[in-house]
Amino acid sequence: MLKVIAEDFIRPEHVEAVMPLYRELVRLTREEPQCLAYDLFTDQRQPGHFVFIEEWPDQAALDAHCASEHFRRLVPQIDAFQSKPGTYTLMDAAF
Amino acid sequence: MLKVIAEDFIRPEHVEAVMPLYRELVRLTREEPQCLAYDLFTDQRQPGHFVFIEEWPDQAALDAHCASEHFRRLVPQIDAFQSKPGTYTLMDAAF
C-alpha cells in the first residue's frame, strides 16, 4: 500500500477559480479502478494551501493516475494558479 | 471533522530506538474514545521523517489528545531523538 500527501500552493485570490478544477480532478480520480482513497483538504491556517491525502495499491497505480487524461489535462490548469511549486511525499505504513 | 498531518523528523540513527515509543503512542491514542483515525507513516525518500495522519471530530478532541497522559509522557521521549522540530497542519475537507 502506498500513501501519498500531495500539497498545492494556490494564490489565495484564485482559490474560487481553482475549486471546479479540483472537484473534477477528485471526481474522475475516484473513478480510477485502482484508486483506494483520494481526498482533498484545505489548511485552516494558510489560505490557498491544498492537501491531497491519497492511497494506492502500489507505485504503478500512482503512475497510471499521473498518466491519466484527467490528470494531464487538469493539473496544468490548476498549476497556472499556484504561488509556488507543489510538493509530494510517498509513504509506507510505519508498522 | 478535523484532519491533521503531524510530521516528526527523527535522526536516522535513532529510528529503531523511537519505534517502540511510536507503537505505544499509536496504540493508546487509538483507544481514545474520540479518536477517528491515527495512522503513522514513514517517508520513502527521507529516513527519519515520520508522518501521522489523524482524524478527530473537532478541535476539542485534538486538545484532549494532546493533554492525555500518554501524549504528555511519550512525545517528549520521541522528541529527544528529533533532528529538527516537528510540524503540524490542521485541515478541513475542501468540499
N, CA and C atoms of all chains as a GROMACS GRO file, in nm:
protein
  570
    1MET      N    1   0.084  -0.119   0.000
    1MET     CA    2   0.000   0.000   0.000
    1MET      C    3   0.088   0.126   0.000
    2LEU      N    4   0.054   0.218  -0.085
    2LEU     CA    5   0.130   0.343  -0.097
    2LEU      C    6   0.040   0.458  -0.053
    3LYS      N    7   0.087   0.534   0.046
    3LYS     CA    8   0.016   0.653   0.093
    3LYS      C    9   0.087   0.775   0.036
    4VAL      N   10   0.011   0.873  -0.008
    4VAL     CA   11   0.068   0.992  -0.070
    4VAL      C   12   0.006   1.117  -0.008
    5ILE      N   13   0.090   1.214   0.023
    5ILE     CA   14   0.045   1.350   0.054
    5ILE      C   15   0.096   1.438  -0.059
    6ALA      N   16   0.005   1.506  -0.128
    6ALA     CA   17   0.044   1.598  -0.235
    6ALA      C   18  -0.009   1.737  -0.197
    7GLU      N   19   0.080   1.834  -0.196
    7GLU     CA   20   0.044   1.968  -0.149
    7GLU      C   21   0.055   2.069  -0.261
    8ASP      N   22  -0.050   2.151  -0.275
    8ASP     CA   23  -0.052   2.260  -0.373
    8ASP      C   24  -0.060   2.392  -0.298
    9PHE      N   25   0.003   2.491  -0.359
    9PHE     CA   26   0.001   2.625  -0.301
    9PHE      C   27  -0.057   2.720  -0.407
   10ILE      N   28  -0.184   2.755  -0.386
   10ILE     CA   29  -0.259   2.836  -0.482
   10ILE      C   30  -0.263   2.981  -0.432
   11ARG      N   31  -0.249   3.075  -0.524
   11ARG     CA   32  -0.260   3.215  -0.482
   11ARG      C   33  -0.402   3.237  -0.426
   12PRO      N   34  -0.410   3.291  -0.302
   12PRO     CA   35  -0.541   3.297  -0.234
   12PRO      C   36  -0.651   3.363  -0.317
   13GLU      N   37  -0.616   3.460  -0.398
   13GLU     CA   38  -0.719   3.529  -0.477
   13GLU      C   39  -0.774   3.440  -0.590
   14HIS      N   40  -0.712   3.324  -0.612
   14HIS     CA   41  -0.757   3.234  -0.718
   14HIS      C   42  -0.819   3.105  -0.665
   15VAL      N   43  -0.843   3.100  -0.534
   15VAL     CA   44  -0.899   2.977  -0.476
   15VAL      C   45  -1.036   2.945  -0.538
   16GLU      N   46  -1.118   3.044  -0.553
   16GLU     CA   47  -1.252   3.016  -0.611
   16GLU      C   48  -1.241   2.965  -0.754
   17ALA      N   49  -1.148   3.019  -0.829
   17ALA     CA   50  -1.132   2.977  -0.968
   17ALA      C   51  -1.086   2.832  -0.979
   18VAL      N   52  -1.007   2.789  -0.882
   18VAL     CA   53  -0.948   2.656  -0.891
   18VAL      C   54  -1.041   2.546  -0.838
   19MET      N   55  -1.139   2.584  -0.760
   19MET     CA   56  -1.224   2.481  -0.697
   19MET      C   57  -1.294   2.390  -0.797
   20PRO      N   58  -1.352   2.441  -0.906
   20PRO     CA   59  -1.416   2.348  -1.001
   20PRO      C   60  -1.316   2.250  -1.062
   21LEU      N   61  -1.192   2.293  -1.080
   21LEU     CA   62  -1.089   2.204  -1.134
   21LEU      C   63  -1.057   2.093  -1.033
   22TYR      N   64  -1.045   2.131  -0.908
   22TYR     CA   65  -1.021   2.029  -0.805
   22TYR      C   66  -1.139   1.931  -0.795
   23ARG      N   67  -1.260   1.985  -0.802
   23ARG     CA   68  -1.377   1.897  -0.793
   23ARG      C   69  -1.376   1.793  -0.906
   24GLU      N   70  -1.344   1.838  -1.025
   24GLU     CA   71  -1.342   1.745  -1.138
   24GLU      C   72  -1.229   1.644  -1.123
   25LEU      N   73  -1.112   1.691  -1.078
   25LEU     CA   74  -0.998   1.600  -1.060
   25LEU      C   75  -1.030   1.493  -0.955
   26VAL      N   76  -1.091   1.533  -0.845
   26VAL     CA   77  -1.124   1.436  -0.739
   26VAL      C   78  -1.229   1.337  -0.791
   27ARG      N   79  -1.330   1.388  -0.858
   27ARG     CA   80  -1.438   1.300  -0.906
   27ARG      C   81  -1.384   1.196  -1.004
   28LEU      N   82  -1.305   1.240  -1.099
   28LEU     CA   83  -1.255   1.148  -1.201
   28LEU      C   84  -1.149   1.053  -1.145
   29THR      N   85  -1.068   1.103  -1.052
   29THR     CA   86  -0.966   1.015  -0.994
   29THR      C   87  -1.030   0.904  -0.913
   30ARG      N   88  -1.136   0.937  -0.840
   30ARG     CA   89  -1.203   0.834  -0.759
   30ARG      C   90  -1.267   0.726  -0.846
   31GLU      N   91  -1.288   0.758  -0.973
   31GLU     CA   92  -1.342   0.657  -1.066
   31GLU      C   93  -1.233   0.564  -1.120
   32GLU      N   94  -1.104   0.598  -1.097
   32GLU     CA   95  -0.997   0.509  -1.142
   32GLU      C   96  -1.007   0.376  -1.067
   33PRO      N   97  -0.997   0.265  -1.137
   33PRO     CA   98  -1.021   0.135  -1.071
   33PRO      C   99  -0.923   0.106  -0.957
   34GLN      N  100  -0.803   0.165  -0.964
   34GLN     CA  101  -0.703   0.133  -0.862
   34GLN      C  102  -0.696   0.237  -0.750
   35CYS      N  103  -0.780   0.339  -0.757
   35CYS     CA  104  -0.777   0.443  -0.653
   35CYS      C  105  -0.842   0.392  -0.526
   36LEU      N  106  -0.764   0.388  -0.416
   36LEU     CA  107  -0.818   0.344  -0.287
   36LEU      C  108  -0.870   0.460  -0.204
   37ALA      N  109  -0.806   0.575  -0.215
   37ALA     CA  110  -0.853   0.695  -0.145
   37ALA      C  111  -0.792   0.817  -0.213
   38TYR      N  112  -0.871   0.924  -0.222
   38TYR     CA  113  -0.823   1.047  -0.287
   38TYR      C  114  -0.908   1.160  -0.231
   39ASP      N  115  -0.858   1.222  -0.125
   39ASP     CA  116  -0.934   1.323  -0.053
   39ASP      C  117  -0.855   1.454  -0.051
   40LEU      N  118  -0.928   1.564  -0.064
   40LEU     CA  119  -0.864   1.695  -0.070
   40LEU      C  120  -0.904   1.777   0.052
   41PHE      N  121  -0.805   1.841   0.111
   41PHE     CA  122  -0.825   1.921   0.232
   41PHE      C  123  -0.766   2.060   0.213
   42THR      N  124  -0.816   2.154   0.296
   42THR     CA  125  -0.762   2.290   0.298
   42THR      C  126  -0.702   2.317   0.435
   43ASP      N  127  -0.589   2.384   0.434
   43ASP     CA  128  -0.516   2.420   0.555
   43ASP      C  129  -0.592   2.530   0.627
   44GLN      N  130  -0.624   2.507   0.756
   44GLN     CA  131  -0.700   2.608   0.831
   44GLN      C  132  -0.622   2.739   0.848
   45ARG      N  133  -0.490   2.731   0.844
   45ARG     CA  134  -0.411   2.849   0.879
   45ARG      C  135  -0.341   2.913   0.760
   46GLN      N  136  -0.354   2.852   0.640
   46GLN     CA  137  -0.281   2.906   0.523
   46GLN      C  138  -0.372   2.901   0.400
   47PRO      N  139  -0.448   3.007   0.374
   47PRO     CA  140  -0.538   3.007   0.258
   47PRO      C  141  -0.462   2.976   0.129
   48GLY      N  142  -0.519   2.890   0.048
   48GLY     CA  143  -0.456   2.852  -0.078
   48GLY      C  144  -0.368   2.728  -0.067
   49HIS      N  145  -0.346   2.680   0.055
   49HIS     CA  146  -0.268   2.556   0.074
   49HIS      C  147  -0.366   2.439   0.072
   50PHE      N  148  -0.359   2.360  -0.036
   50PHE     CA  149  -0.446   2.244  -0.055
   50PHE      C  150  -0.364   2.117  -0.036
   51VAL      N  151  -0.423   2.018   0.030
   51VAL     CA  152  -0.351   1.894   0.062
   51VAL      C  153  -0.434   1.773   0.018
   52PHE      N  154  -0.382   1.698  -0.074
   52PHE     CA  155  -0.441   1.569  -0.110
   52PHE      C  156  -0.384   1.461  -0.018
   53ILE      N  157  -0.471   1.375   0.032
   53ILE     CA  158  -0.426   1.254   0.100
   53ILE      C  159  -0.478   1.136   0.018
   54GLU      N  160  -0.385   1.057  -0.034
   54GLU     CA  161  -0.416   0.956  -0.134
   54GLU      C  162  -0.373   0.817  -0.086
   55GLU      N  163  -0.438   0.716  -0.140
   55GLU     CA  164  -0.394   0.580  -0.114
   55GLU      C  165  -0.407   0.499  -0.243
   56TRP      N  166  -0.298   0.430  -0.275
   56TRP     CA  167  -0.289   0.349  -0.396
   56TRP      C  168  -0.232   0.212  -0.361
   57PRO      N  169  -0.265   0.110  -0.437
   57PRO     CA  170  -0.209  -0.023  -0.404
   57PRO      C  171  -0.057  -0.028  -0.421
   58ASP      N  172  -0.006   0.047  -0.518
   58ASP     CA  173   0.138   0.043  -0.543
   58ASP      C  174   0.178   0.161  -0.633
   59GLN      N  175   0.309   0.171  -0.659
   59GLN     CA  176   0.362   0.283  -0.739
   59GLN      C  177   0.305   0.281  -0.881
   60ALA      N  178   0.284   0.163  -0.937
   60ALA     CA  179   0.231   0.153  -1.073
   60ALA      C  180   0.093   0.218  -1.083
   61ALA      N  181   0.012   0.200  -0.981
   61ALA     CA  182  -0.121   0.261  -0.981
   61ALA      C  183  -0.111   0.413  -0.975
   62LEU      N  184  -0.017   0.463  -0.895
   62LEU     CA  185   0.004   0.608  -0.889
   62LEU      C  186   0.056   0.660  -1.023
   63ASP      N  187   0.146   0.586  -1.084
   63ASP     CA  188   0.198   0.626  -1.216
   63ASP      C  189   0.085   0.632  -1.318
   64ALA      N  190  -0.006   0.534  -1.313
   64ALA     CA  191  -0.119   0.533  -1.407
   64ALA      C  192  -0.208   0.654  -1.382
   65HIS      N  193  -0.227   0.691  -1.256
   65HIS     CA  194  -0.305   0.811  -1.224
   65HIS      C  195  -0.241   0.935  -1.286
   66CYS      N  196  -0.110   0.947  -1.268
   66CYS     CA  197  -0.040   1.066  -1.319
   66CYS      C  198  -0.037   1.070  -1.473
   67ALA      N  199  -0.060   0.956  -1.535
   67ALA     CA  200  -0.063   0.950  -1.682
   67ALA      C  201  -0.206   0.959  -1.736
   68SER      N  202  -0.304   0.968  -1.649
   68SER     CA  203  -0.444   0.968  -1.694
   68SER      C  204  -0.478   1.097  -1.769
   69GLU      N  205  -0.580   1.086  -1.852
   69GLU     CA  206  -0.624   1.204  -1.928
   69GLU      C  207  -0.662   1.318  -1.835
   70HIS      N  208  -0.740   1.286  -1.730
   70HIS     CA  209  -0.787   1.394  -1.641
   70HIS      C  210  -0.673   1.458  -1.563
   71PHE      N  211  -0.574   1.377  -1.522
   71PHE     CA  212  -0.460   1.436  -1.450
   71PHE      C  213  -0.382   1.529  -1.544
   72ARG      N  214  -0.350   1.479  -1.665
   72ARG     CA  215  -0.267   1.558  -1.757
   72ARG      C  216  -0.340   1.682  -1.808
   73ARG      N  217  -0.473   1.677  -1.809
   73ARG     CA  218  -0.549   1.793  -1.854
   73ARG      C  219  -0.570   1.894  -1.741
   74LEU      N  220  -0.606   1.847  -1.621
   74LEU     CA  221  -0.648   1.937  -1.514
   74LEU      C  222  -0.532   1.994  -1.432
   75VAL      N  223  -0.429   1.913  -1.406
   75VAL     CA  224  -0.321   1.959  -1.318
   75VAL      C  225  -0.250   2.082  -1.376
   76PRO      N  226  -0.222   2.089  -1.506
   76PRO     CA  227  -0.161   2.214  -1.557
   76PRO      C  228  -0.253   2.334  -1.542
   77GLN      N  229  -0.384   2.314  -1.553
   77GLN     CA  230  -0.478   2.425  -1.533
   77GLN      C  231  -0.476   2.472  -1.388
   78ILE      N  232  -0.467   2.376  -1.294
   78ILE     CA  233  -0.458   2.411  -1.152
   78ILE      C  234  -0.326   2.482  -1.124
   79ASP      N  235  -0.218   2.426  -1.179
   79ASP     CA  236  -0.085   2.482  -1.152
   79ASP      C  237  -0.070   2.625  -1.204
   80ALA      N  238  -0.153   2.663  -1.301
   80ALA     CA  239  -0.146   2.801  -1.352
   80ALA      C  240  -0.178   2.902  -1.243
   81PHE      N  241  -0.245   2.856  -1.136
   81PHE     CA  242  -0.284   2.946  -1.027
   81PHE      C  243  -0.192   2.934  -0.906
   82GLN      N  244  -0.084   2.859  -0.916
   82GLN     CA  245  -0.004   2.833  -0.796
   82GLN      C  246   0.090   2.950  -0.764
   83SER      N  247   0.117   2.964  -0.634
   83SER     CA  248   0.210   3.066  -0.587
   83SER      C  249   0.352   3.012  -0.580
   84LYS      N  250   0.365   2.881  -0.566
   84LYS     CA  251   0.496   2.815  -0.567
   84LYS      C  252   0.473   2.670  -0.603
   85PRO      N  253   0.578   2.599  -0.643
   85PRO     CA  254   0.558   2.460  -0.688
   85PRO      C  255   0.502   2.370  -0.579
   86GLY      N  256   0.420   2.276  -0.619
   86GLY     CA  257   0.366   2.177  -0.526
   86GLY      C  258   0.473   2.078  -0.482
   87THR      N  259   0.440   2.004  -0.377
   87THR     CA  260   0.532   1.902  -0.325
   87THR      C  261   0.452   1.772  -0.306
   88TYR      N  262   0.524   1.662  -0.296
   88TYR     CA  263   0.455   1.538  -0.263
   88TYR      C  264   0.547   1.449  -0.178
   89THR      N  265   0.484   1.366  -0.096
   89THR     CA  266   0.554   1.274  -0.008
   89THR      C  267   0.496   1.135  -0.031
   90LEU      N  268   0.583   1.040  -0.060
   90LEU     CA  269   0.544   0.900  -0.080
   90LEU      C  270   0.574   0.824   0.049
   91MET      N  271   0.477   0.750   0.100
   91MET     CA  272   0.492   0.693   0.234
   91MET      C  273   0.446   0.548   0.241
   92ASP      N  274   0.507   0.478   0.336
   92ASP     CA  275   0.466   0.342   0.373
   92ASP      C  276   0.412   0.346   0.516
   93ALA      N  277   0.322   0.252   0.549
   93ALA     CA  278   0.280   0.240   0.688
   93ALA      C  279   0.402   0.212   0.775
   94ALA      N  280   0.410   0.278   0.891
   94ALA     CA  281   0.528   0.264   0.976
   94ALA      C  282   0.536   0.124   1.038
   95PHE      N  283   0.419   0.064   1.064
   95PHE     CA  284   0.415  -0.072   1.120
   95PHE      C  285   0.276  -0.128   1.101
   96MET      N  286  -1.542   1.780   1.120
   96MET     CA  287  -1.432   1.686   1.116
   96MET      C  288  -1.300   1.761   1.097
   97LEU      N  289  -1.204   1.725   1.177
   97LEU     CA  290  -1.072   1.788   1.172
   97LEU      C  291  -0.970   1.685   1.127
   98LYS      N  292  -0.901   1.715   1.018
   98LYS     CA  293  -0.793   1.629   0.969
   98LYS      C  294  -0.660   1.692   1.008
   99VAL      N  295  -0.567   1.609   1.049
   99VAL     CA  296  -0.437   1.660   1.096
   99VAL      C  297  -0.325   1.581   1.030
  100ILE      N  298  -0.224   1.652   0.984
  100ILE     CA  299  -0.096   1.590   0.946
  100ILE      C  300   0.007   1.642   1.046
  101ALA      N  301   0.072   1.550   1.117
  101ALA     CA  302   0.177   1.588   1.212
  101ALA      C  303   0.306   1.518   1.168
  102GLU      N  304   0.410   1.598   1.150
  102GLU     CA  305   0.535   1.544   1.096
  102GLU      C  306   0.647   1.553   1.197
  103ASP      N  307   0.718   1.443   1.213
  103ASP     CA  308   0.834   1.437   1.302
  103ASP      C  309   0.959   1.410   1.218
  104PHE      N  310   1.068   1.466   1.263
  104PHE     CA  311   1.197   1.446   1.195
  104PHE      C  312   1.294   1.388   1.297
  105ILE      N  313   1.316   1.257   1.285
  105ILE     CA  314   1.398   1.183   1.380
  105ILE      C  315   1.536   1.159   1.318
  106ARG      N  316   1.640   1.171   1.398
  106ARG     CA  317   1.774   1.142   1.346
  106ARG      C  318   1.777   0.995   1.302
  107PRO      N  319   1.819   0.971   1.177
  107PRO     CA  320   1.807   0.835   1.121
  107PRO      C  321   1.869   0.727   1.208
  108GLU      N  322   1.976   0.758   1.277
  108GLU     CA  323   2.040   0.656   1.359
  108GLU      C  324   1.957   0.620   1.483
  109HIS      N  325   1.851   0.695   1.509
  109HIS     CA  326   1.768   0.668   1.626
  109HIS      C  327   1.629   0.615   1.590
  110VAL      N  328   1.608   0.580   1.463
  110VAL     CA  329   1.477   0.533   1.420
  110VAL      C  330   1.437   0.405   1.497
  111GLU      N  331   1.528   0.314   1.513
  111GLU     CA  332   1.494   0.190   1.584
  111GLU      C  333   1.458   0.218   1.730
  112ALA      N  334   1.528   0.312   1.791
  112ALA     CA  335   1.501   0.343   1.932
  112ALA      C  336   1.363   0.405   1.950
  113VAL      N  337   1.317   0.477   1.850
  113VAL     CA  338   1.193   0.552   1.864
  113VAL      C  339   1.071   0.466   1.830
  114MET      N  340   1.090   0.358   1.759
  114MET     CA  341   0.975   0.280   1.713
  114MET      C  342   0.886   0.228   1.827
  115PRO      N  343   0.942   0.174   1.937
  115PRO     CA  344   0.853   0.129   2.045
  115PRO      C  345   0.771   0.243   2.105
  116LEU      N  346   0.828   0.363   2.106
  116LEU     CA  347   0.754   0.479   2.158
  116LEU      C  348   0.638   0.513   2.066
  117TYR      N  349   0.664   0.510   1.935
  117TYR     CA  350   0.555   0.535   1.838
  117TYR      C  351   0.447   0.427   1.848
  118ARG      N  352   0.489   0.302   1.861
  118ARG     CA  353   0.389   0.195   1.872
  118ARG      C  354   0.298   0.216   1.992
  119GLU      N  355   0.357   0.253   2.103
  119GLU     CA  356   0.276   0.274   2.224
  119GLU      C  357   0.185   0.396   2.206
  120LEU      N  358   0.238   0.503   2.146
  120LEU     CA  359   0.158   0.624   2.125
  120LEU      C  360   0.038   0.594   2.034
  121VAL      N  361   0.062   0.520   1.927
  121VAL     CA  362  -0.047   0.488   1.834
  121VAL      C  363  -0.150   0.398   1.902
  122ARG      N  364  -0.104   0.298   1.975
  122ARG     CA  365  -0.197   0.204   2.040
  122ARG      C  366  -0.286   0.276   2.140
  123LEU      N  367  -0.225   0.359   2.225
  123LEU     CA  368  -0.303   0.426   2.329
  123LEU      C  369  -0.392   0.536   2.272
  124THR      N  370  -0.344   0.604   2.167
  124THR     CA  371  -0.427   0.710   2.108
  124THR      C  372  -0.550   0.650   2.042
  125ARG      N  373  -0.534   0.536   1.976
  125ARG     CA  374  -0.649   0.473   1.911
  125ARG      C  375  -0.754   0.429   2.013
  126GLU      N  376  -0.714   0.414   2.138
  126GLU     CA  377  -0.811   0.380   2.244
  126GLU      C  378  -0.888   0.500   2.295
  127GLU      N  379  -0.843   0.622   2.257
  127GLU     CA  380  -0.918   0.741   2.300
  127GLU      C  381  -1.057   0.738   2.236
  128PRO      N  382  -1.161   0.765   2.315
  128PRO     CA  383  -1.297   0.750   2.261
  128PRO      C  384  -1.326   0.842   2.143
  129GLN      N  385  -1.258   0.955   2.135
  129GLN     CA  386  -1.289   1.049   2.026
  129GLN      C  387  -1.194   1.037   1.906
  130CYS      N  388  -1.102   0.943   1.911
  130CYS     CA  389  -1.007   0.927   1.800
  130CYS      C  390  -1.075   0.857   1.683
  131LEU      N  391  -1.082   0.925   1.568
  131LEU     CA  392  -1.144   0.865   1.449
  131LEU      C  393  -1.040   0.795   1.362
  132ALA      N  394  -0.920   0.847   1.356
  132ALA     CA  395  -0.811   0.781   1.282
  132ALA      C  396  -0.679   0.836   1.333
  133TYR      N  397  -0.580   0.749   1.340
  133TYR     CA  398  -0.447   0.789   1.391
  133TYR      C  399  -0.348   0.688   1.334
  134ASP      N  400  -0.292   0.723   1.219
  134ASP     CA  401  -0.204   0.630   1.146
  134ASP      C  402  -0.068   0.696   1.126
  135LEU      N  403   0.035   0.613   1.135
  135LEU     CA  404   0.172   0.664   1.125
  135LEU      C  405   0.238   0.606   1.000
  136PHE      N  406   0.305   0.694   0.926
  136PHE     CA  407   0.371   0.656   0.801
  136PHE      C  408   0.518   0.701   0.803
  137THR      N  409   0.596   0.634   0.718
  137THR     CA  410   0.735   0.674   0.700
  137THR      C  411   0.756   0.720   0.556
  138ASP      N  412   0.833   0.825   0.541
  138ASP     CA  413   0.865   0.884   0.411
  138ASP      C  414   0.960   0.790   0.336
  139GLN      N  415   0.923   0.749   0.215
  139GLN     CA  416   1.008   0.658   0.138
  139GLN      C  417   1.143   0.720   0.102
  140ARG      N  418   1.148   0.852   0.094
  140ARG     CA  419   1.269   0.916   0.043
  140ARG      C  420   1.351   0.988   0.150
  141GLN      N  421   1.301   0.992   0.274
  141GLN     CA  422   1.372   1.067   0.378
  141GLN      C  423   1.368   0.989   0.508
  142PRO      N  424   1.470   0.905   0.533
  142PRO     CA  425   1.470   0.826   0.657
  142PRO      C  426   1.460   0.916   0.780
  143GLY      N  427   1.377   0.874   0.875
  143GLY     CA  428   1.357   0.952   0.997
  143GLY      C  429   1.242   1.051   0.988
  144HIS      N  430   1.184   1.067   0.869
  144HIS     CA  431   1.068   1.155   0.852
  144HIS      C  432   0.943   1.070   0.874
  145PHE      N  433   0.876   1.093   0.987
  145PHE     CA  434   0.754   1.022   1.024
  145PHE      C  435   0.634   1.114   1.009
  146VAL      N  436   0.524   1.059   0.957
  146VAL     CA  437   0.406   1.141   0.929
  146VAL      C  438   0.282   1.075   0.989
  147PHE      N  439   0.221   1.142   1.084
  147PHE     CA  440   0.090   1.100   1.135
  147PHE      C  441  -0.020   1.160   1.048
  148ILE      N  442  -0.119   1.078   1.013
  148ILE     CA  443  -0.242   1.129   0.952
  148ILE      C  444  -0.354   1.096   1.049
  149GLU      N  445  -0.419   1.201   1.097
  149GLU     CA  446  -0.514   1.187   1.207
  149GLU      C  447  -0.651   1.241   1.167
  150GLU      N  448  -0.752   1.192   1.236
  150GLU     CA  449  -0.886   1.247   1.218
  150GLU      C  450  -0.955   1.253   1.353
  151TRP      N  451  -1.011   1.371   1.382
  151TRP     CA  452  -1.079   1.398   1.508
  151TRP      C  453  -1.212   1.464   1.478
  152PRO      N  454  -1.310   1.449   1.568
  152PRO     CA  455  -1.438   1.514   1.540
  152PRO      C  456  -1.428   1.666   1.542
  153ASP      N  457  -1.340   1.719   1.628
  153ASP     CA  458  -1.328   1.866   1.640
  153ASP      C  459  -1.199   1.900   1.714
  154GLN      N  460  -1.174   2.031   1.727
  154GLN     CA  461  -1.052   2.078   1.792
  154GLN      C  462  -1.046   2.034   1.938
  155ALA      N  463  -1.161   2.030   2.005
  155ALA     CA  464  -1.162   1.991   2.147
  155ALA      C  465  -1.110   1.848   2.164
  156ALA      N  466  -1.143   1.761   2.071
  156ALA     CA  467  -1.095   1.622   2.079
  156ALA      C  468  -0.944   1.617   2.059
  157LEU      N  469  -0.893   1.699   1.967
  157LEU     CA  470  -0.747   1.704   1.947
  157LEU      C  471  -0.679   1.762   2.072
  158ASP      N  472  -0.738   1.864   2.131
  158ASP     CA  473  -0.682   1.923   2.252
  158ASP      C  474  -0.678   1.819   2.364
  159ALA      N  475  -0.783   1.737   2.375
  159ALA     CA  476  -0.786   1.634   2.478
  159ALA      C  477  -0.677   1.530   2.454
  160HIS      N  478  -0.654   1.496   2.326
  160HIS     CA  479  -0.545   1.404   2.291
  160HIS      C  480  -0.410   1.461   2.336
  161CYS      N  481  -0.388   1.589   2.306
  161CYS     CA  482  -0.259   1.650   2.340
  161CYS      C  483  -0.240   1.666   2.491
  162ALA      N  484  -0.350   1.660   2.565
  162ALA     CA  485  -0.343   1.670   2.712
  162ALA      C  486  -0.342   1.533   2.779
  163SER      N  487  -0.349   1.425   2.700
  163SER     CA  488  -0.358   1.291   2.758
  163SER      C  489  -0.228   1.251   2.824
  164GLU      N  490  -0.239   1.157   2.917
  164GLU     CA  491  -0.119   1.108   2.987
  164GLU      C  492  -0.019   1.051   2.888
  165HIS      N  493  -0.067   0.969   2.794
  165HIS     CA  494   0.027   0.903   2.701
  165HIS      C  495   0.094   1.005   2.609
  166PHE      N  496   0.021   1.106   2.564
  166PHE     CA  497   0.083   1.208   2.478
  166PHE      C  498   0.190   1.284   2.555
  167ARG      N  499   0.156   1.329   2.677
  167ARG     CA  500   0.250   1.412   2.754
  167ARG      C  501   0.370   1.332   2.802
  168ARG      N  502   0.353   1.200   2.815
  168ARG     CA  503   0.465   1.116   2.857
  168ARG      C  504   0.552   1.075   2.740
  169LEU      N  505   0.491   1.035   2.626
  169LEU     CA  506   0.567   0.975   2.516
  169LEU      C  507   0.625   1.078   2.420
  170VAL      N  508   0.553   1.185   2.391
  170VAL     CA  509   0.601   1.280   2.290
  170VAL      C  510   0.735   1.342   2.330
  171PRO      N  511   0.756   1.382   2.456
  171PRO     CA  512   0.889   1.434   2.490
  171PRO      C  513   0.999   1.328   2.473
  172GLN      N  514   0.967   1.201   2.499
  172GLN     CA  515   1.067   1.096   2.478
  172GLN      C  516   1.100   1.082   2.329
  173ILE      N  517   0.997   1.091   2.245
  173ILE     CA  518   1.019   1.086   2.099
  173ILE      C  519   1.100   1.208   2.053
  174ASP      N  520   1.060   1.324   2.103
  174ASP     CA  521   1.125   1.447   2.059
  174ASP      C  522   1.273   1.452   2.097
  175ALA      N  523   1.313   1.375   2.197
  175ALA     CA  524   1.454   1.371   2.235
  175ALA      C  525   1.542   1.318   2.122
  176PHE      N  526   1.480   1.248   2.027
  176PHE     CA  527   1.554   1.190   1.914
  176PHE      C  528   1.540   1.274   1.786
  177GLN      N  529   1.476   1.390   1.793
  177GLN     CA  530   1.448   1.462   1.668
  177GLN      C  531   1.569   1.540   1.617
  178SER      N  532   1.572   1.553   1.485
  178SER     CA  533   1.679   1.632   1.422
  178SER      C  534   1.638   1.777   1.406
  179LYS      N  535   1.507   1.802   1.400
  179LYS     CA  536   1.455   1.939   1.396
  179LYS      C  537   1.311   1.934   1.446
  180PRO      N  538   1.254   2.049   1.483
  180PRO     CA  539   1.120   2.048   1.541
  180PRO      C  540   1.015   1.993   1.445
  181GLY      N  541   0.918   1.924   1.502
  181GLY     CA  542   0.806   1.874   1.422
  181GLY      C  543   0.716   1.986   1.376
  182THR      N  544   0.629   1.952   1.281
  182THR     CA  545   0.531   2.049   1.230
  182THR      C  546   0.393   1.982   1.229
  183TYR      N  547   0.290   2.064   1.222
  183TYR     CA  548   0.157   2.006   1.205
  183TYR      C  549   0.071   2.098   1.120
  184THR      N  550  -0.025   2.036   1.052
  184THR     CA  551  -0.117   2.107   0.966
  184THR      C  552  -0.259   2.066   1.005
  185LEU      N  553  -0.343   2.164   1.035
  185LEU     CA  554  -0.483   2.141   1.069
  185LEU      C  555  -0.568   2.168   0.946
  186MET      N  556  -0.655   2.074   0.910
  186MET     CA  557  -0.722   2.084   0.780
  186MET      C  558  -0.871   2.054   0.790
  187ASP      N  559  -0.944   2.114   0.696
  187ASP     CA  560  -1.086   2.083   0.674
  187ASP      C  561  -1.099   2.017   0.537
  188ALA      N  562  -1.204   1.936   0.522
  188ALA     CA  563  -1.234   1.883   0.388
  188ALA      C  564  -1.258   2.000   0.293
  189ALA      N  565  -1.203   1.990   0.171
  189ALA     CA  566  -1.213   2.102   0.076
  189ALA      C  567  -1.356   2.119   0.026
  190PHE      N  568  -1.430   2.008   0.016
  190PHE     CA  569  -1.570   2.014  -0.025
  190PHE      C  570  -1.638   1.882   0.012
   0.00000   0.00000   0.00000
